[in-house]
């Protein structure tokens, strides 16, 4: 499903295999490793991404049954991705990655997360509705201040204690559907 966010010139579009070149450029660039680690990925020191890995990842995004995925297009350029984890036994969880640092600070992550969370909580016919959740949950590293601000700005509240996993300290956040 395509979601348009007109005030920001943002469209959330289906991922395409042709996006693998852009994705590879992001993850293999100087900021790629830092971004992936900030998102909680523990990468081996000798990790070098390949075009084949990126194509496989996008194919998984396209055909994954437990996620709804979008590429984030801003002013005609792909700048990142956003996805909802759809686990029948868990709450729906939104996640975002904006890889193009030149667009940071423009409210794009806030607009995208707000649109995706709104879609997840109101969609009555799509993938998200099959789980019939009234809450969304996400998590982020406690040192990822920009995404903490986004989460809190759109209505997520910290829940529970911080915890360690995979060498990182995390905080869960929850958003309840308005009645």
Backbone as ProteinMPNN parsed JSONL, in Angstrom:
{"seq_chain_A": "XXXXXXXXXXXXXXXXXXXXXXXXXXXXXXXXXXXXXXXXXXXXXXXXXXXXXXXXXXXXXXXXXXXXXXXXXXXXXXXXXXXXXXXXXXXXXXXXXXXXXXXXXXXXXXXXXXXXXXXXXXXXXXXXXXXXXXXXXXXXXXXXXXXXXXXXXXXXXXXXXXXXXXXXXXXXXXXXXXX", "coords_chain_A": {"N_chain_A": [[0.832, -1.184, 0.0], [0.474, 2.225, -0.774], [1.389, 5.19, 0.844], [0.792, 8.576, 1.112], [2.291, 11.564, 2.194], [1.536, 14.522, 2.1], [2.207, 17.176, 3.018], [4.898, 17.075, 3.446], [6.067, 16.19, 1.128], [6.477, 13.465, 0.933], [6.453, 10.041, 0.163], [5.409, 6.793, 0.915], [6.391, 3.898, -0.374], [6.125, 0.711, -2.064], [8.83, -1.524, -1.539], [11.409, -2.096, -3.966], [13.335, -4.337, -5.972], [15.202, -2.962, -7.418], [15.998, -0.993, -5.667], [18.151, -1.95, -4.312], [20.73, -1.108, -5.052], [20.852, 1.521, -4.048], [20.481, 0.988, -1.342], [22.766, -0.565, -0.794], [24.722, 1.361, -1.21], [24.181, 3.048, 0.976], [24.623, 1.348, 3.299], [27.26, 0.585, 2.954], [28.604, 2.913, 2.978], [30.374, 5.606, 4.723], [28.843, 6.274, 6.956], [27.135, 4.169, 7.247], [27.65, 1.747, 8.766], [27.699, 2.809, 11.373], [25.037, 3.759, 11.559], [23.573, 1.333, 11.313], [24.485, -0.005, 13.596], [23.566, 1.747, 15.552], [20.93, 1.196, 15.352], [20.884, -1.207, 16.573], [22.168, -3.412, 15.515], [24.56, -5.879, 15.713], [27.415, -5.976, 14.231], [29.87, -7.996, 12.581], [33.386, -7.276, 12.755], [34.715, -7.54, 10.32], [32.725, -7.296, 8.442], [31.389, -6.848, 5.276], [29.143, -5.433, 3.181], [27.184, -6.762, 0.441], [25.953, -6.57, -2.952], [24.321, -8.703, -3.53], [23.442, -9.537, -0.975], [21.929, -7.29, -0.277], [19.947, -7.297, -2.261], [18.716, -9.744, -1.61], [17.765, -9.076, 0.945], [15.881, -7.111, 0.303], [14.131, -8.615, -1.261], [13.177, -10.29, 0.764], [11.86, -8.29, 2.245], [9.843, -7.646, 0.428], [8.386, -10.033, 0.169], [7.935, -10.891, 2.751], [6.01, -12.315, 5.348], [5.531, -11.522, 7.92], [5.879, -8.837, 8.161], [5.184, -5.471, 7.174], [6.368, -3.458, 4.727], [7.88, -0.416, 3.632], [9.491, 1.711, 1.281], [10.993, 4.855, 1.831], [10.273, 7.716, 0.186], [11.431, 10.842, -0.604], [10.886, 13.921, -1.929], [11.191, 12.755, -4.456], [13.414, 11.081, -4.192], [14.785, 8.047, -2.877], [15.165, 7.658, 0.519], [15.254, 6.085, 2.755], [13.806, 3.518, 4.88], [10.81, 2.088, 6.253], [9.084, -0.006, 8.522], [6.644, -2.357, 9.701], [6.549, -4.72, 12.174], [4.786, -7.663, 12.221], [3.634, -9.717, 14.29], [1.783, -12.453, 15.267], [1.585, -13.225, 17.976], [2.562, -11.115, 19.352], [2.757, -7.555, 19.972], [2.185, -5.095, 17.406], [4.974, -3.672, 15.848], [6.529, -0.66, 14.949], [9.302, 0.41, 12.914], [12.054, 2.398, 11.845], [14.358, 3.61, 9.381], [16.345, 6.094, 8.358], [18.545, 6.775, 6.006], [19.823, 8.773, 4.639], [21.649, 11.3, 5.63], [21.528, 13.979, 4.962], [18.939, 14.845, 5.065], [18.168, 14.882, 7.668], [16.623, 16.249, 10.601], [14.425, 17.532, 9.522], [11.913, 16.766, 10.19], [11.0, 14.52, 8.953], [11.206, 11.797, 9.8], [9.448, 11.881, 11.979], [6.99, 12.535, 10.697], [6.715, 10.296, 8.996], [6.696, 8.088, 10.813], [4.414, 8.769, 12.287], [2.424, 8.606, 10.313], [2.59, 5.862, 9.581], [2.052, 4.585, 12.029], [-0.528, 5.557, 12.478], [-1.823, 4.378, 10.277], [-1.521, 1.674, 10.965], [-3.059, 1.476, 13.28], [-5.607, 2.103, 12.435], [-6.29, 0.776, 10.101], [-8.568, -1.315, 8.527], [-8.801, -3.328, 6.717], [-6.398, -4.288, 5.75], [-3.151, -5.877, 6.126], [-2.321, -5.304, 8.791], [-4.675, -5.232, 10.299], [-5.448, -7.844, 10.689], [-4.397, -8.724, 13.019], [-5.631, -7.338, 14.99], [-4.857, -5.463, 17.018], [-4.714, -3.078, 19.666], [-2.716, -1.563, 20.44], [0.6, -0.347, 19.889], [3.993, -1.307, 19.88], [7.369, -0.436, 20.295], [10.956, -0.366, 20.212], [14.055, 1.07, 21.241], [17.554, 1.851, 21.25], [18.897, 3.178, 24.252], [20.627, 5.286, 23.914], [19.981, 6.432, 21.529], [19.036, 9.186, 20.852], [17.694, 10.865, 18.857], [15.621, 9.134, 17.76], [14.266, 8.486, 20.062], [13.141, 10.972, 20.676], [11.44, 11.261, 18.434], [9.7, 9.039, 18.842], [8.461, 9.782, 21.301], [7.312, 12.227, 20.584], [5.27, 11.485, 18.821], [3.554, 10.083, 20.418], [4.312, 7.723, 21.746], [5.061, 6.08, 24.807], [7.496, 5.492, 27.345], [7.896, 2.172, 28.566], [8.131, -0.157, 31.169], [11.32, -1.324, 32.475], [14.669, -0.344, 31.502], [16.732, -2.536, 29.552], [19.331, -4.957, 28.906], [20.552, -6.294, 25.89], [22.175, -8.211, 23.485], [24.524, -6.754, 23.908], [23.728, -4.099, 23.995], [21.873, -1.378, 25.501], [18.445, -1.128, 25.978], [15.175, 0.411, 25.568], [11.751, -0.118, 25.859], [8.836, 1.114, 24.171], [5.439, 2.188, 24.201], [2.356, 2.646, 22.454], [-0.935, 3.459, 22.794], [-4.089, 2.848, 21.288], [-6.294, 5.492, 20.598], [-9.367, 5.975, 22.251]], "CA_chain_A": [[0.0, 0.0, 0.0], [1.203, 3.482, -0.863], [0.922, 6.222, 1.764], [1.335, 9.886, 0.755], [2.33, 12.556, 3.262], [1.633, 15.654, 1.185], [2.852, 18.378, 3.542], [6.352, 16.88, 3.472], [6.505, 15.611, -0.145], [6.954, 12.126, 1.264], [5.601, 8.904, -0.177], [5.86, 5.481, 1.359], [6.113, 3.055, -1.531], [6.59, -0.671, -1.949], [10.24, -1.69, -1.888], [11.679, -2.741, -5.25], [14.684, -4.905, -6.047], [16.092, -1.92, -7.948], [16.474, -0.174, -4.551], [19.331, -2.59, -3.71], [21.915, -0.275, -5.297], [20.803, 2.628, -3.089], [20.672, 0.387, -0.024], [24.182, -0.93, -0.677], [25.466, 2.616, -1.067], [24.005, 3.503, 2.362], [25.244, 0.502, 4.327], [28.704, 0.488, 2.762], [29.162, 4.253, 3.131], [31.051, 5.866, 5.999], [27.886, 6.351, 8.057], [26.273, 2.988, 7.236], [27.901, 0.868, 9.918], [27.252, 3.535, 12.567], [23.573, 3.752, 11.558], [23.102, -0.025, 11.602], [24.768, -0.303, 15.003], [22.658, 2.573, 16.353], [19.647, 0.491, 15.312], [20.991, -2.416, 17.381], [22.795, -4.519, 14.794], [25.925, -6.215, 16.124], [28.056, -6.403, 12.986], [31.259, -8.453, 12.701], [34.352, -6.242, 12.35], [35.1, -7.716, 8.92], [31.516, -7.312, 7.622], [31.341, -6.036, 4.068], [27.879, -5.73, 2.508], [27.268, -7.057, -0.995], [24.715, -6.305, -3.688], [23.482, -9.898, -3.4], [22.793, -9.453, 0.34], [20.917, -6.23, -0.3], [18.821, -7.8, -3.07], [18.024, -10.757, -0.797], [17.052, -8.381, 2.02], [14.708, -6.461, -0.288], [13.191, -9.698, -1.607], [12.523, -10.641, 2.033], [10.92, -7.206, 2.548], [8.708, -7.719, -0.496], [7.604, -11.257, 0.358], [7.817, -11.246, 4.162], [4.644, -12.443, 5.849], [5.414, -10.947, 9.255], [6.22, -7.421, 8.108], [4.725, -4.605, 6.091], [7.55, -2.634, 4.47], [7.816, 0.663, 2.657], [10.644, 2.578, 1.041], [10.626, 6.252, 2.065], [10.671, 8.573, -0.928], [11.325, 12.256, -0.244], [11.168, 14.763, -3.09], [11.574, 11.912, -5.58], [14.593, 10.258, -3.896], [14.657, 7.067, -1.796], [16.054, 8.1, 1.603], [15.229, 5.16, 3.882], [12.766, 2.484, 4.918], [10.02, 1.977, 7.479], [8.393, -1.284, 8.491], [5.875, -2.82, 10.853], [6.657, -6.15, 12.479], [3.439, -8.181, 12.475], [3.755, -11.022, 14.932], [0.475, -12.76, 15.849], [1.621, -13.365, 19.43], [3.178, -9.916, 19.916], [2.198, -6.303, 19.495], [2.747, -4.588, 16.162], [6.07, -2.758, 16.148], [7.081, 0.123, 13.84], [10.745, 0.662, 12.915], [12.405, 3.303, 10.749], [15.763, 3.874, 9.107], [16.59, 7.124, 7.348], [19.973, 6.621, 5.756], [20.366, 9.982, 4.027], [21.826, 12.289, 6.704], [21.272, 15.347, 4.495], [17.539, 15.206, 5.327], [17.919, 14.855, 9.113], [16.184, 17.5, 11.203], [13.328, 18.142, 8.759], [10.627, 16.228, 10.629], [10.591, 13.416, 8.082], [10.995, 10.587, 10.612], [8.22, 12.087, 12.752], [5.845, 12.419, 9.782], [6.613, 8.913, 8.519], [6.258, 7.216, 11.914], [3.033, 9.124, 12.608], [1.568, 8.051, 9.259], [2.596, 4.399, 9.662], [1.332, 4.19, 13.251], [-1.942, 5.828, 12.21], [-2.297, 3.322, 9.373], [-1.58, 0.399, 11.693], [-4.119, 1.491, 14.287], [-6.928, 2.349, 11.855], [-6.544, -0.067, 8.936], [-9.577, -2.342, 8.806], [-8.834, -4.357, 5.679], [-5.065, -4.72, 5.348], [-2.38, -6.841, 6.912], [-2.246, -4.985, 10.221], [-5.946, -5.477, 10.985], [-5.642, -9.26, 10.999], [-3.926, -8.97, 14.37], [-6.612, -6.678, 15.843], [-4.216, -4.875, 18.19], [-5.095, -1.732, 20.052], [-1.476, -0.946, 20.904], [1.834, -0.564, 19.139], [5.176, -1.282, 20.745], [8.643, -0.352, 19.597], [12.066, -0.243, 21.147], [15.251, 1.686, 20.674], [18.685, 1.961, 22.175], [18.717, 4.338, 25.13], [21.481, 6.383, 23.468], [19.516, 6.9, 20.222], [18.207, 10.331, 21.239], [16.759, 11.324, 17.823], [14.424, 8.291, 17.628], [13.513, 8.642, 21.315], [12.336, 12.196, 20.491], [10.368, 10.945, 17.479], [8.732, 8.168, 19.518], [7.694, 10.525, 22.301], [6.555, 13.271, 19.893], [4.068, 10.94, 18.181], [2.664, 9.486, 21.402], [4.831, 6.551, 22.45], [5.486, 6.297, 26.193], [8.379, 4.419, 27.825], [7.218, 1.157, 29.367], [9.066, -1.096, 31.781], [12.694, -0.918, 32.768], [15.636, -0.568, 30.43], [17.306, -3.88, 29.622], [20.484, -5.211, 28.033], [20.423, -7.396, 24.934], [23.188, -8.14, 22.421], [25.53, -5.75, 24.217], [23.152, -2.759, 23.959], [20.828, -1.094, 26.478], [17.215, -0.834, 25.244], [13.957, 0.828, 26.251], [10.525, -0.345, 25.098], [7.871, 2.215, 24.131], [4.116, 1.71, 23.833], [1.351, 3.619, 22.033], [-2.265, 2.865, 22.871], [-5.07, 3.414, 20.375], [-7.249, 6.404, 21.238], [-10.712, 5.374, 22.333]], "C_chain_A": [[0.871, 1.241, 0.0], [0.575, 4.47, 0.12], [1.592, 7.524, 1.348], [1.24, 10.825, 1.949], [2.608, 13.882, 2.555], [2.418, 16.835, 1.736], [4.372, 18.265, 3.547], [6.905, 16.376, 2.133], [7.116, 14.234, 0.063], [5.949, 11.114, 0.745], [6.247, 7.65, 0.376], [5.425, 4.517, 0.275], [6.627, 1.646, -1.284], [8.068, -0.747, -2.315], [10.375, -2.432, -3.215], [13.113, -3.267, -5.244], [15.676, -3.867, -6.571], [16.614, -0.984, -6.854], [17.739, -0.749, -3.912], [20.591, -1.754, -3.905], [21.993, 0.874, -4.292], [21.105, 2.105, -1.692], [22.141, 0.028, 0.203], [25.049, 0.315, -0.486], [25.375, 3.133, 0.373], [24.839, 2.678, 3.327], [26.749, 0.382, 4.159], [29.383, 1.852, 2.862], [29.728, 4.461, 4.524], [30.093, 5.903, 7.184], [27.041, 5.087, 8.202], [26.424, 2.093, 8.447], [27.397, 1.52, 11.206], [25.722, 3.517, 12.672], [23.03, 2.375, 11.923], [23.349, -0.399, 13.058], [23.87, 0.51, 15.928], [21.272, 1.932, 16.408], [19.701, -0.835, 16.066], [21.56, -3.618, 16.672], [24.23, -4.691, 15.275], [26.644, -6.789, 14.909], [29.472, -6.899, 13.247], [32.205, -7.366, 12.173], [34.706, -6.326, 10.867], [33.897, -7.718, 7.969], [31.634, -6.338, 6.457], [30.055, -6.386, 3.333], [28.097, -5.995, 1.019], [25.926, -6.754, -1.652], [23.766, -7.495, -3.579], [22.737, -9.895, -2.068], [21.669, -8.42, 0.339], [19.71, -6.647, -1.133], [18.018, -8.827, -2.287], [17.208, -10.106, 0.312], [15.773, -7.73, 1.472], [13.682, -7.495, -0.728], [12.456, -10.16, -0.358], [11.512, -9.571, 2.431], [9.66, -7.335, 1.695], [7.802, -8.893, -0.161], [7.392, -11.653, 1.811], [6.373, -11.264, 4.636], [4.458, -11.767, 7.191], [5.849, -9.491, 9.314], [5.456, -6.753, 6.978], [5.841, -3.587, 5.927], [7.278, -1.562, 3.432], [9.207, 1.254, 2.483], [10.143, 4.003, 1.267], [11.185, 7.075, 0.914], [10.412, 10.025, -0.526], [11.783, 13.084, -1.437], [11.756, 13.952, -4.242], [12.774, 11.008, -5.358], [14.292, 9.28, -2.765], [15.672, 7.444, -0.713], [16.084, 7.128, 2.78], [14.114, 4.148, 3.75], [12.046, 2.551, 6.258], [9.254, 0.671, 7.388], [7.661, -1.524, 9.796], [6.114, -4.307, 11.003], [5.273, -6.629, 12.88], [3.541, -9.599, 13.007], [2.43, -11.338, 15.615], [0.476, -12.819, 17.371], [2.253, -12.158, 20.121], [2.439, -8.688, 19.396], [2.872, -5.9, 18.191], [3.82, -3.565, 16.505], [6.581, -2.015, 14.934], [8.58, 0.371, 14.023], [11.068, 1.533, 11.705], [13.918, 3.409, 10.621], [15.82, 4.942, 8.022], [18.1, 7.19, 7.171], [20.621, 7.881, 5.192], [20.453, 11.091, 5.077], [21.51, 13.715, 6.261], [19.83, 15.786, 4.757], [17.193, 15.154, 6.815], [17.464, 16.242, 9.58], [15.044, 18.19, 10.485], [11.954, 17.612, 9.164], [10.145, 15.045, 9.81], [10.313, 12.16, 8.891], [9.709, 10.703, 11.416], [6.996, 11.904, 11.863], [5.63, 10.983, 9.331], [6.097, 7.998, 9.626], [4.81, 7.505, 12.293], [2.073, 8.522, 11.58], [1.471, 6.531, 9.363], [1.841, 3.921, 10.901], [-0.161, 4.442, 13.09], [-2.551, 4.771, 11.314], [-2.49, 2.02, 10.139], [-2.744, 0.35, 12.673], [-5.511, 1.685, 13.699], [-7.265, 1.453, 10.679], [-7.506, -1.189, 9.296], [-9.55, -3.49, 7.798], [-7.471, -4.937, 5.336], [-4.42, -5.678, 6.32], [-2.433, -6.571, 8.407], [-3.523, -5.368, 10.951], [-6.132, -6.934, 11.364], [-5.183, -9.601, 12.411], [-4.791, -8.274, 15.41], [-6.002, -6.108, 17.125], [-4.725, -3.465, 18.431], [-3.883, -0.957, 20.568], [-0.358, -1.236, 19.912], [2.973, -0.539, 20.143], [6.408, -1.199, 19.856], [9.736, -0.294, 20.66], [13.192, 0.484, 20.441], [16.341, 1.689, 21.727], [18.524, 3.238, 22.984], [19.596, 5.525, 24.731], [21.096, 6.914, 22.085], [18.516, 8.044, 20.44], [17.266, 10.794, 20.125], [15.496, 10.456, 17.719], [13.611, 8.297, 18.92], [12.607, 9.868, 21.199], [11.175, 11.947, 19.535], [9.292, 10.115, 18.167], [7.849, 8.958, 20.475], [6.827, 11.602, 21.655], [5.25, 12.729, 19.303], [3.184, 10.151, 19.139], [3.115, 8.201, 22.058], [5.282, 6.965, 23.846], [6.431, 5.166, 26.587], [7.578, 3.44, 28.68], [8.257, 0.181, 29.91], [10.432, -0.485, 32.005], [13.561, -1.069, 31.521], [16.235, -1.96, 30.623], [18.457, -3.999, 28.636], [20.196, -6.424, 27.157], [21.454, -7.17, 23.839], [24.215, -7.03, 22.65], [25.025, -4.313, 24.202], [22.125, -2.613, 25.076], [19.623, -0.534, 25.729], [16.13, -0.297, 26.17], [12.788, 0.511, 25.321], [9.621, 0.877, 25.224], [6.539, 1.656, 23.658], [3.222, 2.883, 23.444], [0.012, 2.902, 22.068], [-3.193, 3.6, 21.921], [-6.019, 4.314, 21.156], [-8.632, 5.775, 21.202], [-11.727, 6.245, 21.668]], "O_chain_A": [[1.887, 1.298, 0.693], [-0.65, 4.565, 0.206], [2.817, 7.584, 1.241], [0.217, 10.868, 2.632], [3.756, 14.308, 2.429], [3.212, 17.44, 1.015], [5.061, 19.281, 3.643], [8.111, 16.155, 2.022], [8.129, 13.883, -0.543], [4.739, 11.306, 0.87], [7.464, 7.471, 0.312], [4.231, 4.339, 0.034], [7.46, 1.42, -0.406], [8.511, -0.119, -3.276], [9.555, -3.289, -3.544], [13.99, -2.704, -4.589], [16.853, -3.89, -6.21], [17.576, -0.252, -7.085], [18.34, -0.102, -3.056], [21.435, -1.699, -3.011], [23.06, 1.167, -3.753], [21.885, 2.701, -0.949], [22.689, 0.289, 1.274], [25.992, 0.312, 0.305], [26.368, 3.601, 0.93], [25.654, 3.214, 4.077], [27.451, 0.102, 5.13], [30.611, 1.933, 2.834], [29.584, 3.607, 5.398], [30.493, 5.593, 8.306], [26.306, 4.948, 9.18], [25.436, 1.723, 9.082], [26.75, 0.87, 12.027], [25.177, 3.285, 13.751], [22.127, 2.264, 12.752], [22.507, -1.043, 13.684], [23.456, 0.017, 16.977], [20.535, 2.101, 17.38], [18.684, -1.517, 16.191], [21.451, -4.738, 17.17], [25.019, -3.746, 15.244], [26.489, -7.97, 14.599], [30.202, -6.303, 14.039], [31.856, -6.628, 11.252], [34.967, -5.306, 10.229], [34.036, -8.102, 6.808], [31.941, -5.16, 6.638], [29.888, -7.527, 2.902], [29.062, -5.519, 0.421], [24.895, -6.692, -0.983], [22.548, -7.319, -3.541], [21.548, -10.209, -2.019], [20.593, -8.656, 0.89], [18.571, -6.378, -0.751], [16.788, -8.795, -2.292], [16.086, -10.53, 0.591], [14.717, -7.792, 2.102], [12.48, -7.271, -0.581], [11.249, -10.397, -0.402], [10.423, -9.898, 2.904], [8.546, -7.155, 2.187], [6.578, -8.764, -0.203], [6.733, -12.657, 2.081], [5.606, -10.341, 4.36], [3.327, -11.465, 7.57], [6.151, -8.97, 10.388], [5.126, -7.375, 5.969], [6.22, -2.923, 6.892], [6.537, -1.779, 2.474], [10.001, 1.291, 3.423], [9.002, 4.322, 0.934], [12.395, 7.129, 0.693], [9.295, 10.383, -0.153], [12.919, 12.964, -1.894], [12.688, 14.391, -4.916], [13.126, 10.235, -6.249], [13.62, 9.639, -1.798], [16.871, 7.541, -0.976], [16.862, 7.325, 3.713], [13.554, 3.941, 2.673], [12.599, 3.008, 7.259], [8.819, 0.277, 6.306], [8.007, -0.976, 10.843], [5.906, -5.071, 10.061], [4.655, -6.062, 13.782], [3.534, -10.562, 12.241], [1.987, -10.566, 16.466], [-0.533, -12.496, 17.997], [2.457, -12.173, 21.335], [1.605, -8.78, 18.496], [3.995, -6.316, 17.908], [3.608, -2.694, 17.349], [7.026, -2.644, 13.974], [9.062, 0.521, 15.145], [10.427, 1.414, 10.661], [14.655, 3.314, 11.602], [15.388, 4.709, 6.893], [18.831, 7.607, 8.069], [21.84, 8.035, 5.262], [19.455, 11.743, 5.381], [21.25, 14.575, 7.103], [19.528, 16.977, 4.679], [16.036, 15.362, 7.183], [17.867, 17.265, 9.027], [14.722, 19.334, 10.808], [10.946, 17.967, 8.554], [9.002, 14.612, 9.957], [9.283, 11.517, 8.69], [8.958, 9.734, 11.527], [6.063, 11.192, 12.236], [4.496, 10.505, 9.286], [5.167, 7.22, 9.407], [4.056, 6.579, 12.59], [1.026, 7.988, 11.946], [0.38, 5.973, 9.245], [1.076, 2.959, 10.829], [-0.975, 3.625, 13.522], [-3.668, 4.314, 11.557], [-3.506, 1.344, 9.978], [-3.348, -0.705, 12.87], [-6.504, 1.457, 14.39], [-8.43, 1.376, 10.29], [-7.282, -1.925, 10.257], [-10.205, -4.512, 8.004], [-7.397, -5.982, 4.69], [-5.067, -6.215, 7.219], [-2.575, -7.499, 9.203], [-3.466, -5.788, 12.106], [-6.902, -7.235, 12.276], [-5.54, -10.653, 12.942], [-4.697, -8.588, 16.597], [-6.579, -6.258, 18.202], [-5.114, -2.759, 17.5], [-4.013, 0.161, 21.067], [-0.377, -2.238, 19.197], [2.912, 0.177, 21.143], [6.469, -1.821, 18.795], [9.458, -0.186, 21.854], [13.27, 0.511, 19.213], [16.086, 1.551, 22.924], [18.07, 4.258, 22.465], [19.342, 6.65, 25.16], [21.803, 7.753, 21.528], [17.313, 7.883, 20.237], [16.11, 11.098, 20.421], [14.399, 11.0, 17.601], [12.392, 8.13, 18.88], [11.438, 9.813, 21.58], [10.051, 12.375, 19.798], [8.108, 10.444, 18.09], [6.626, 8.815, 20.458], [5.72, 11.865, 22.127], [4.239, 13.43, 19.286], [2.164, 9.603, 18.721], [2.372, 7.632, 22.858], [5.814, 8.058, 24.042], [6.208, 4.014, 26.216], [6.687, 3.843, 29.427], [9.153, -0.251, 29.185], [10.664, 0.699, 31.76], [13.231, -1.823, 30.606], [16.241, -2.493, 31.733], [18.548, -3.249, 27.665], [19.67, -7.438, 27.618], [21.589, -6.059, 23.327], [24.715, -6.436, 21.695], [25.818, -3.389, 24.381], [21.569, -3.606, 25.545], [19.749, 0.408, 24.947], [16.156, -0.514, 27.381], [12.83, 0.834, 24.134], [9.632, 1.579, 26.236], [6.501, 0.759, 22.815], [3.312, 3.968, 24.018], [-0.154, 1.855, 21.441], [-3.103, 4.818, 21.764], [-6.49, 3.952, 22.234], [-9.008, 5.123, 20.228], [-12.909, 5.902, 21.637]]}, "name": "protein", "num_of_chains": 1, "seq": "XXXXXXXXXXXXXXXXXXXXXXXXXXXXXXXXXXXXXXXXXXXXXXXXXXXXXXXXXXXXXXXXXXXXXXXXXXXXXXXXXXXXXXXXXXXXXXXXXXXXXXXXXXXXXXXXXXXXXXXXXXXXXXXXXXXXXXXXXXXXXXXXXXXXXXXXXXXXXXXXXXXXXXXXXXXXXXXXXXX"}
